[in-house]
Amino acid sequence: MSEQNDAVSIPTGNPSATDKPGFRPAVVAPVPLEAIAASLGIVLPPDSGGTSVTGVSLNSRTVEPGDLYLALPGATRHGADFVTQAVAAGAVAVLTDEDGARQLALKDLAVPVLIVGNPRAAVGTLAALIYRSRPLDGVSPTLFGVTGTNGKTTTTYFINSLLRALGMNPGLIGTIEILAGGEAIPSLLTTPESTDVHALLALMRERGLEAASMEVSSHALSFHRVDSVTFDVAGFTNLTQDHLDLHGSMDEYFRTKAELFTSARARRAVVTVDDPWGRLLADEAGIPVTTLSATPGSDADWTVESTKPRGLGTDFELRHRDGMALRVHTGLPGDFNVANAALATIMVLDSGIDPSVLQAALDSHDPFTVSVPGRMQLISDAPASVVDFAHNPDALARALKAVRPRSPGSRVIVVFGATGQRDQGKRPTMGAIAARLADVVIVSDDDPHDEDAAAIRSEVIAGARAARESEDLDCEIVEAYPRDVAIRQAVELATEKDTILIAGRGHEVWQEVKGVNLALDDRVELRAALTARGFKVSTDERIES
């Protein structure tokens, strides 16, 4: 996903992309411009005395009266191009770089302009100062941050659900939605821009929320979206190939993630050590670490033991090296959801919750059976039909293994694709994984962006066919597009005892093609196709047909 500011263009077709998000607290005490200049170590422009700021925005379309407008450089446009609109909307001051200042010198601006060498690096500091988002007065919400390649969304939902089971009123900042008490706010980014993050934290504090969980992506760390945010407990799920278009190598990807586990960003951590990256992180983290493993018998501080299937989910124990044990259940399928539930449990425990109180909440509320939109979301029982966000090799393999039916003669039918203008190296790998783990492989489109959709599909199909031939696999490989046609084809091929997995897009409701956002929700399309064939579907009210 792209940064939502004036320095980049936003694809057409998505009306929410330009709406003011409503993230802000109702009351913000004015901050003198002198204090802002002092925090940046710069001299206040002449005739700027008396100006005070009550908000901050990167986007001229979200500016409110009293804002400091941040005119940042971007890949295609400079934020200085939009200063006139920002001032018209009520901006009382502008912060920019030298290039922006040269552009603004040609404009007759009636507001002061602050100039810094790297304004992007200053955004978090300014937002924290203006919104007073994390004051050291003991009243800020306890903040949980989750990072890793896969499992961030589910783990934050699990944390949120467990906190509710404990009687708290928690907030949530993530891929799917933002919860600050009351109505959900749709999310445009895995982690919002730092201006919105700090406004949200201030809003949560204003509304009396006691805790909040947040997804922290590598993009968020790279683009300074969580600067000046200190998490009480940071959690790590896993690290597998993804986002190499941004980071270049797995080592650089890891180093970016590892920034969260420093004293500047978190107070303590829970790290899953079931892959080499997790073990390395636990060894190198600059904060106290509790280690966790979903592999029985490991030498981690906490291990998952005594797993037993119950329905689609799993009962298990979390056992500490000193003998303490917690009984846990998740109703979501897959070993990876056991790992997600385990991480959520230990992160909440490490925030200071008494183990007996935590166990009582686990026993009485079954918090890890919560439905997570687009994450192993069950649409129908017969055929078992699931929509999941699995969009990289590891996640696709985990999802396919999780949905494999136990009944003899049952087949797995998967529909998936690969995202355009992203890590191209994973495309044939994902095709090979599908060929190994599914009986019918239907390759379709994900979000092509500005790439040729047919070329993307061909790379995925090449990987699937190569694996089928070299490994003598017995699977059918089909190319079908557009995506709604592929979903209907999967349902047409299915019997009641088969399993359908629609992978890659999860909760997303827009498909970006050549700069245009087309309405497309895999859950809606799957429900419609199942209904047309007379199959019974779920009644989840969050899936809007």
C-alpha positions as CSV (number, residue, x, y, z in Angstrom):
1,M,0.0,0.0,0.0
2,S,1.1,3.6,-0.7
3,E,1.6,6.5,1.7
4,Q,-1.5,8.5,2.0
5,N,-0.2,12.1,1.6
6,D,0.0,14.8,-1.0
7,A,3.4,13.5,-2.4
8,V,1.8,10.5,-4.0
9,S,-1.2,10.0,-6.2
10,I,-4.2,7.9,-5.0
11,P,-5.9,5.5,-7.4
12,T,-9.3,6.5,-8.5
13,G,-12.4,4.6,-7.7
14,N,-12.1,4.4,-3.9
15,P,-14.2,7.2,-2.3
16,S,-12.8,6.6,1.2
17,A,-9.3,7.5,0.1
18,T,-10.1,11.2,0.2
19,D,-12.5,11.4,3.1
20,K,-11.2,13.0,6.3
21,P,-10.6,10.0,8.6
22,G,-11.9,11.3,11.9
23,F,-8.9,10.0,13.8
24,R,-8.4,13.1,16.0
25,P,-9.3,13.8,19.7
26,A,-12.0,16.3,20.3
27,V,-9.8,18.6,22.2
28,V,-6.2,19.5,21.5
29,A,-4.5,22.1,23.7
30,P,-2.7,24.7,21.4
31,V,1.0,24.2,21.0
32,P,3.0,27.5,20.4
33,L,5.0,27.5,17.2
34,E,8.0,28.5,19.3
35,A,7.8,25.1,21.0
36,I,7.6,23.3,17.7
37,A,10.6,25.2,16.3
38,A,12.6,24.5,19.5
39,S,11.8,20.7,19.3
40,L,13.3,20.8,15.8
41,G,16.3,22.8,16.8
42,I,15.6,25.6,14.3
43,V,15.0,29.3,14.4
44,L,11.4,30.6,14.2
45,P,10.8,32.6,11.1
46,P,10.3,36.4,11.6
47,D,6.8,37.6,12.5
48,S,5.7,34.1,13.6
49,G,5.3,34.8,17.3
50,G,1.8,34.2,18.6
51,T,1.0,31.4,16.2
52,S,-0.3,28.2,17.9
53,V,-1.0,24.8,16.4
54,T,-3.8,22.3,17.3
55,G,-3.2,19.6,14.7
56,V,-0.9,18.3,12.0
57,S,-1.5,16.8,8.6
58,L,0.5,15.4,5.7
59,N,-2.5,15.7,3.3
60,S,-4.1,18.9,2.2
61,R,-7.5,17.1,2.0
62,T,-7.4,16.3,5.7
63,V,-6.2,19.7,7.0
64,E,-8.4,21.2,9.7
65,P,-8.2,24.8,11.0
66,G,-5.2,25.3,13.2
67,D,-3.1,22.6,11.6
68,L,0.6,22.5,10.8
69,Y,0.8,21.3,7.2
70,L,3.7,19.0,6.4
71,A,4.8,19.5,2.8
72,L,7.0,16.5,2.1
73,P,8.9,15.4,-1.0
74,G,7.5,12.4,-2.8
75,A,8.2,10.1,-5.7
76,T,6.0,12.0,-8.1
77,R,4.9,15.3,-6.5
78,H,6.1,17.6,-3.7
79,G,3.8,18.5,-0.9
80,A,4.6,22.1,-1.6
81,D,2.4,21.8,-4.7
82,F,-0.6,21.6,-2.4
83,V,0.2,24.4,0.1
84,T,-2.4,26.8,-1.3
85,Q,-5.1,24.2,-0.7
86,A,-3.8,23.4,2.8
87,V,-3.8,27.1,3.8
88,A,-7.3,27.6,2.4
89,A,-8.4,24.7,4.6
90,G,-7.1,26.4,7.7
91,A,-3.4,25.5,8.0
92,V,-1.7,28.1,10.2
93,A,1.9,27.1,9.4
94,V,3.9,24.9,7.0
95,L,6.9,22.6,7.5
96,T,9.0,21.6,4.5
97,D,12.5,21.0,3.2
98,E,14.8,23.3,1.1
99,D,13.2,22.2,-2.2
100,G,9.8,22.9,-0.9
101,A,10.9,26.3,0.5
102,R,12.2,27.3,-2.9
103,Q,8.8,26.5,-4.4
104,L,7.0,28.4,-1.7
105,A,9.1,31.5,-2.1
106,L,7.2,32.0,-5.3
107,K,3.9,32.0,-3.5
108,D,2.4,34.8,-1.4
109,L,1.8,32.8,1.7
110,A,0.2,34.4,4.8
111,V,1.5,31.7,7.2
112,P,5.0,31.0,8.5
113,V,7.1,28.4,6.9
114,L,9.5,26.2,8.9
115,I,12.4,24.6,7.0
116,V,14.2,21.3,8.1
117,G,16.6,19.1,6.2
118,N,14.6,15.9,6.5
119,P,11.0,16.7,7.3
120,R,9.9,13.1,7.0
121,A,12.1,12.1,10.0
122,A,10.5,14.9,12.1
123,V,6.8,13.9,11.6
124,G,6.6,11.5,14.5
125,T,8.2,13.9,16.9
126,L,5.9,16.7,15.9
127,A,2.8,14.6,16.0
128,A,3.6,13.3,19.5
129,L,4.3,16.9,20.7
130,I,1.1,18.4,19.2
131,Y,-1.3,15.6,20.3
132,R,0.5,14.7,23.5
133,S,-0.2,11.1,22.6
134,R,2.0,9.3,25.1
135,P,2.5,11.5,28.1
136,L,4.4,10.0,31.1
137,D,1.5,10.5,33.5
138,G,0.2,6.9,33.8
139,V,-3.0,7.5,31.9
140,S,-2.0,6.4,28.4
141,P,-3.4,3.1,27.1
142,T,-1.2,0.0,27.5
143,L,0.1,-0.4,23.9
144,F,0.9,-3.7,22.2
145,G,2.7,-3.7,18.8
146,V,2.9,-6.8,16.6
147,T,5.3,-7.3,13.7
148,G,6.4,-10.2,11.5
149,T,5.6,-11.3,8.0
150,N,2.4,-13.4,8.7
151,G,0.0,-13.3,11.6
152,K,0.1,-9.7,12.6
153,T,-3.6,-9.0,12.0
154,T,-4.9,-12.1,13.7
155,T,-2.6,-11.7,16.7
156,T,-3.8,-8.1,17.2
157,Y,-7.5,-9.2,17.0
158,F,-6.7,-12.0,19.4
159,I,-5.1,-9.5,21.8
160,N,-8.1,-7.2,21.5
161,S,-10.5,-10.0,22.2
162,L,-8.5,-11.2,25.2
163,L,-8.4,-7.7,26.6
164,R,-12.2,-7.5,26.2
165,A,-12.5,-10.9,28.0
166,L,-10.5,-9.3,30.9
167,G,-13.1,-6.5,31.1
168,M,-11.1,-3.8,29.3
169,N,-12.2,-1.4,26.6
170,P,-9.4,-1.7,24.1
171,G,-8.5,0.0,20.8
172,L,-7.1,-1.5,17.6
173,I,-5.0,-0.1,14.8
174,G,-4.5,-2.4,11.9
175,T,-4.9,-3.5,8.3
176,I,-8.6,-4.0,8.3
177,E,-10.0,-1.4,10.6
178,I,-9.3,1.0,13.4
179,L,-11.2,0.8,16.7
180,A,-11.1,3.7,19.1
181,G,-14.3,2.9,20.9
182,G,-17.6,2.9,19.1
183,E,-17.8,2.7,15.4
184,A,-14.9,1.1,13.4
185,I,-12.9,3.3,11.0
186,P,-11.8,1.6,7.8
187,S,-8.0,1.4,7.5
188,L,-6.1,2.4,4.3
189,L,-2.6,1.3,5.5
190,T,-1.3,-1.6,7.7
191,T,-0.1,1.1,10.0
192,P,-1.5,4.7,9.4
193,E,0.8,7.7,8.9
194,S,2.5,8.9,12.1
195,T,0.2,12.0,12.2
196,D,-2.8,9.7,12.4
197,V,-1.1,7.2,14.8
198,H,-0.5,9.9,17.4
199,A,-3.9,11.5,16.9
200,L,-5.5,8.0,17.4
201,L,-3.5,7.4,20.6
202,A,-4.6,10.7,21.9
203,L,-8.2,10.0,20.9
204,M,-8.0,6.6,22.7
205,R,-6.7,8.3,25.8
206,E,-9.4,10.9,25.6
207,R,-12.1,8.2,25.4
208,G,-10.7,6.4,28.4
209,L,-9.5,3.3,26.5
210,E,-7.2,1.2,28.7
211,A,-5.2,-0.6,26.1
212,A,-4.6,-0.9,22.3
213,S,-3.0,-3.3,19.9
214,M,-1.3,-2.2,16.6
215,E,0.1,-3.9,13.6
216,V,3.6,-2.6,12.9
217,S,4.8,-3.4,9.3
218,S,8.2,-3.0,7.9
219,H,6.8,-0.2,5.8
220,A,5.7,1.5,8.9
221,L,9.2,1.4,10.3
222,S,10.9,2.4,7.1
223,F,8.5,5.3,6.4
224,H,8.7,6.6,10.1
225,R,5.0,5.9,10.8
226,V,5.6,4.8,14.4
227,D,8.3,7.3,15.2
228,S,8.0,8.6,18.8
229,V,5.7,5.7,19.7
230,T,6.8,3.6,22.6
231,F,5.1,0.2,22.9
232,D,4.7,-1.4,26.3
233,V,5.0,-4.9,24.8
234,A,6.2,-5.7,21.2
235,G,5.6,-9.1,19.7
236,F,7.2,-11.0,16.8
237,T,5.4,-13.7,14.8
238,N,7.8,-14.9,12.1
239,L,9.8,-13.7,9.1
240,T,9.5,-15.2,5.6
241,Q,10.0,-13.9,2.1
242,D,8.0,-10.8,1.4
243,H,8.5,-7.1,0.6
244,L,11.9,-7.7,-1.0
245,D,11.0,-5.1,-3.5
246,L,11.3,-2.5,-0.7
247,H,14.1,-4.1,1.4
248,G,16.2,-5.8,-1.2
249,S,17.3,-8.8,0.9
250,M,16.0,-10.9,3.8
251,D,18.8,-9.5,6.0
252,E,17.7,-5.9,5.4
253,Y,14.0,-7.0,5.9
254,F,15.0,-8.4,9.3
255,R,17.0,-5.4,10.3
256,T,14.0,-3.2,9.6
257,K,11.8,-5.4,11.7
258,A,14.4,-5.5,14.5
259,E,14.2,-1.7,14.9
260,L,10.9,-2.3,16.8
261,F,12.8,-4.2,19.5
262,T,15.0,-1.4,20.7
263,S,14.6,0.8,23.8
264,A,13.5,3.7,21.7
265,R,10.4,1.9,20.5
266,A,9.4,-0.7,23.1
267,R,9.8,-1.5,26.8
268,R,9.7,-5.3,26.5
269,A,9.1,-8.0,23.9
270,V,7.7,-11.5,23.3
271,V,9.5,-13.2,20.4
272,T,8.4,-16.4,18.6
273,V,11.6,-18.3,18.0
274,D,10.4,-21.0,15.6
275,D,12.5,-19.7,12.7
276,P,16.1,-18.6,12.6
277,W,15.1,-14.9,12.4
278,G,13.2,-15.1,15.6
279,R,16.1,-16.7,17.4
280,L,18.5,-14.1,16.1
281,L,16.0,-11.3,17.1
282,A,15.8,-12.8,20.7
283,D,19.6,-12.8,20.9
284,E,20.1,-9.2,19.6
285,A,17.0,-7.3,21.0
286,G,18.0,-4.3,23.1
287,I,15.0,-4.8,25.5
288,P,13.9,-7.6,27.9
289,V,12.6,-10.6,25.8
290,T,10.3,-13.5,26.6
291,T,10.8,-16.3,24.1
292,L,7.9,-18.4,22.8
293,S,7.9,-21.6,20.7
294,A,5.0,-23.5,19.2
295,T,7.2,-26.5,19.0
296,P,6.8,-28.8,22.0
297,G,10.0,-29.5,23.9
298,S,11.8,-26.4,22.8
299,D,14.0,-24.5,25.3
300,A,12.0,-21.2,25.0
301,D,10.6,-19.5,28.0
302,W,7.1,-20.6,27.0
303,T,6.2,-23.6,24.7
304,V,3.0,-24.9,23.2
305,E,2.3,-28.4,24.5
306,S,-0.5,-31.0,24.5
307,T,-2.3,-29.8,21.4
308,K,-5.6,-31.6,20.7
309,P,-8.1,-30.9,17.8
310,R,-11.5,-29.5,18.8
311,G,-13.8,-28.9,15.9
312,L,-11.9,-26.7,13.4
313,G,-9.7,-25.4,16.1
314,T,-7.3,-26.6,18.8
315,D,-6.9,-27.0,22.5
316,F,-3.4,-26.6,23.9
317,E,-1.3,-25.7,26.9
318,L,1.2,-22.9,27.2
319,R,3.9,-24.2,29.6
320,H,6.6,-22.0,31.2
321,R,10.1,-23.4,31.8
322,D,9.3,-23.1,35.6
323,G,6.3,-25.4,35.3
324,M,3.5,-22.9,35.2
325,A,0.8,-23.7,32.6
326,L,-2.1,-21.9,30.9
327,R,-5.0,-23.7,29.1
328,V,-5.8,-22.1,25.8
329,H,-8.2,-22.8,22.9
330,T,-8.6,-21.3,19.5
331,G,-11.5,-22.0,17.2
332,L,-9.6,-20.9,14.1
333,P,-8.0,-23.7,12.0
334,G,-4.2,-24.2,11.5
335,D,-1.1,-24.5,13.5
336,F,-0.3,-20.9,12.7
337,N,-3.4,-19.8,14.6
338,V,-2.2,-21.8,17.6
339,A,1.1,-19.8,17.4
340,N,-0.9,-16.5,17.0
341,A,-3.1,-17.3,20.0
342,A,0.0,-18.2,22.1
343,L,1.7,-15.0,21.2
344,A,-1.3,-12.9,22.1
345,T,-1.6,-14.7,25.4
346,I,2.0,-14.2,26.5
347,M,2.0,-10.6,25.3
348,V,-1.0,-9.8,27.5
349,L,0.5,-11.7,30.4
350,D,3.7,-9.8,30.1
351,S,1.8,-6.5,30.3
352,G,1.3,-7.3,34.0
353,I,-1.9,-9.3,34.1
354,D,-2.1,-11.9,36.9
355,P,-1.9,-15.4,35.5
356,S,-5.0,-16.6,37.4
357,V,-7.0,-13.7,36.2
358,L,-5.8,-14.4,32.6
359,Q,-6.8,-18.1,32.9
360,A,-10.2,-17.2,34.1
361,A,-10.8,-15.0,31.1
362,L,-9.5,-17.7,28.7
363,D,-11.8,-20.2,30.4
364,S,-15.0,-18.1,30.5
365,H,-14.9,-16.2,27.2
366,D,-13.0,-18.3,24.6
367,P,-11.5,-15.1,23.2
368,F,-9.5,-16.8,20.4
369,T,-12.5,-18.0,18.5
370,V,-13.2,-14.5,17.3
371,S,-13.8,-14.1,13.6
372,V,-11.0,-12.1,11.9
373,P,-12.2,-10.6,8.6
374,G,-10.4,-12.2,5.7
375,R,-8.2,-14.3,7.9
376,M,-9.2,-18.0,7.5
377,Q,-12.7,-16.7,7.3
378,L,-15.3,-19.5,6.9
379,I,-17.9,-18.7,4.3
380,S,-19.5,-22.2,4.0
381,D,-19.2,-25.5,5.7
382,A,-20.1,-27.8,2.8
383,P,-18.1,-27.4,0.7
384,A,-15.8,-25.9,3.3
385,S,-15.1,-22.5,1.8
386,V,-12.5,-20.2,3.2
387,V,-11.1,-16.7,2.3
388,D,-7.6,-15.9,3.6
389,F,-5.1,-13.1,3.1
390,A,-2.3,-15.5,2.3
391,H,-0.3,-13.6,-0.3
392,N,3.3,-14.9,0.1
393,P,4.8,-18.4,-0.1
394,D,4.9,-19.2,3.6
395,A,1.3,-17.9,4.3
396,L,-0.1,-19.8,1.3
397,A,1.6,-23.1,2.4
398,R,0.2,-22.7,5.9
399,A,-3.3,-21.9,4.7
400,L,-3.3,-24.9,2.3
401,K,-2.1,-27.2,5.0
402,A,-4.7,-25.9,7.4
403,V,-7.7,-26.5,5.1
404,R,-6.7,-29.9,3.9
405,P,-9.8,-32.1,4.6
406,R,-9.4,-35.4,6.5
407,S,-12.2,-37.2,4.5
408,P,-10.9,-39.6,1.8
409,G,-11.6,-38.4,-1.7
410,S,-12.0,-34.8,-0.7
411,R,-10.1,-32.2,-2.8
412,V,-8.6,-28.8,-2.1
413,I,-9.4,-26.2,-4.8
414,V,-7.4,-23.0,-4.5
415,V,-7.8,-19.6,-6.3
416,F,-4.9,-17.2,-6.0
417,G,-2.6,-14.8,-7.9
418,A,0.3,-12.5,-7.2
419,T,0.4,-8.8,-6.7
420,G,1.9,-6.6,-9.4
421,Q,4.9,-4.3,-8.7
422,R,5.8,-6.3,-5.7
423,D,8.5,-9.0,-5.0
424,Q,8.5,-10.9,-8.4
425,G,10.7,-13.7,-7.1
426,K,7.9,-15.2,-5.0
427,R,5.5,-15.8,-8.0
428,P,6.8,-19.1,-9.3
429,T,7.4,-20.2,-5.7
430,M,3.8,-19.7,-4.9
431,G,2.7,-21.5,-8.0
432,A,4.9,-24.5,-6.9
433,I,3.5,-24.5,-3.4
434,A,-0.1,-24.5,-4.8
435,A,0.7,-27.4,-7.1
436,R,2.1,-29.5,-4.2
437,L,-0.6,-28.8,-1.7
438,A,-3.8,-28.4,-3.7
439,D,-5.7,-30.7,-6.1
440,V,-7.0,-28.0,-8.3
441,V,-4.9,-24.9,-8.8
442,I,-6.8,-21.9,-10.3
443,V,-4.4,-19.0,-11.1
444,S,-6.1,-15.7,-11.4
445,D,-5.4,-12.0,-10.7
446,D,-4.6,-10.4,-7.3
447,D,-3.9,-6.6,-7.6
448,P,-2.0,-6.2,-10.9
449,H,-1.4,-2.5,-10.2
450,D,0.3,-1.2,-13.3
451,E,1.8,-4.5,-14.5
452,D,0.4,-6.7,-17.2
453,A,-2.0,-9.1,-15.4
454,A,-1.4,-11.9,-18.0
455,A,2.4,-11.7,-17.5
456,I,2.0,-12.0,-13.7
457,R,-0.3,-15.1,-14.1
458,S,2.2,-16.7,-16.5
459,E,5.0,-16.5,-13.9
460,V,2.8,-18.1,-11.3
461,I,1.6,-20.8,-13.7
462,A,5.2,-21.5,-14.8
463,G,6.1,-22.3,-11.2
464,A,3.1,-24.6,-10.8
465,R,3.7,-26.5,-14.0
466,A,7.4,-26.9,-13.3
467,A,6.7,-28.4,-9.9
468,R,4.0,-30.7,-11.3
469,E,6.4,-32.0,-13.9
470,S,9.6,-32.3,-11.9
471,E,7.8,-33.8,-8.8
472,D,5.2,-35.9,-10.7
473,L,2.3,-34.2,-8.9
474,D,-1.3,-35.1,-9.6
475,C,-3.0,-31.7,-9.7
476,E,-5.0,-29.8,-12.2
477,I,-3.7,-26.3,-13.2
478,V,-6.2,-23.8,-14.6
479,E,-5.9,-20.1,-15.6
480,A,-9.1,-18.1,-15.0
481,Y,-9.7,-14.4,-15.0
482,P,-11.0,-12.0,-14.0
483,R,-11.0,-13.0,-10.4
484,D,-14.8,-13.3,-9.9
485,V,-14.9,-15.7,-12.9
486,A,-12.2,-17.8,-11.2
487,I,-14.1,-17.9,-8.0
488,R,-17.3,-19.1,-9.7
489,Q,-15.2,-21.7,-11.6
490,A,-13.9,-23.0,-8.2
491,V,-17.4,-23.4,-6.9
492,E,-18.6,-25.1,-10.1
493,L,-15.9,-27.7,-9.7
494,A,-16.6,-28.3,-6.0
495,T,-18.7,-31.0,-4.3
496,E,-19.9,-30.7,-0.7
497,K,-17.0,-32.7,0.6
498,D,-14.3,-30.6,-1.1
499,T,-12.6,-27.5,0.3
500,I,-12.3,-24.1,-1.5
501,L,-9.6,-21.7,-0.5
502,I,-9.6,-18.2,-2.0
503,A,-6.2,-16.8,-1.1
504,G,-4.3,-13.5,-1.4
505,R,-6.8,-10.6,-0.8
506,G,-8.6,-11.5,2.3
507,H,-10.7,-8.5,3.6
508,E,-9.8,-6.2,0.7
509,V,-12.8,-4.8,-1.2
510,W,-10.9,-3.0,-4.1
511,Q,-8.7,-4.4,-6.8
512,E,-6.3,-2.0,-8.3
513,V,-5.8,-2.3,-12.1
514,K,-3.9,0.3,-14.1
515,G,-4.5,3.0,-11.5
516,V,-8.2,2.3,-11.1
517,N,-9.7,0.7,-8.0
518,L,-12.4,-1.9,-9.0
519,A,-14.9,-3.0,-6.4
520,L,-14.1,-6.7,-5.6
521,D,-14.6,-8.6,-2.4
522,D,-13.6,-12.3,-2.5
523,R,-16.1,-13.0,0.4
524,V,-19.0,-11.5,-1.5
525,E,-18.1,-13.2,-4.8
526,L,-17.7,-16.6,-3.0
527,R,-21.0,-16.3,-1.2
528,A,-22.8,-15.4,-4.4
529,A,-21.3,-18.3,-6.3
530,L,-22.1,-20.8,-3.5
531,T,-25.6,-19.5,-3.2
532,A,-26.2,-19.8,-6.9
533,R,-25.3,-23.5,-6.7
534,G,-27.6,-24.0,-3.7
535,F,-25.0,-24.4,-1.0
536,K,-25.6,-22.9,2.5
537,V,-23.4,-20.0,3.4
538,S,-22.5,-18.1,6.6
539,T,-24.6,-15.2,7.9
540,D,-21.7,-13.0,8.9
541,E,-23.2,-9.5,8.8
542,R,-19.8,-7.9,8.0
543,I,-19.9,-9.5,4.5
544,E,-22.0,-7.1,2.5
545,S,-23.4,-8.6,-0.7
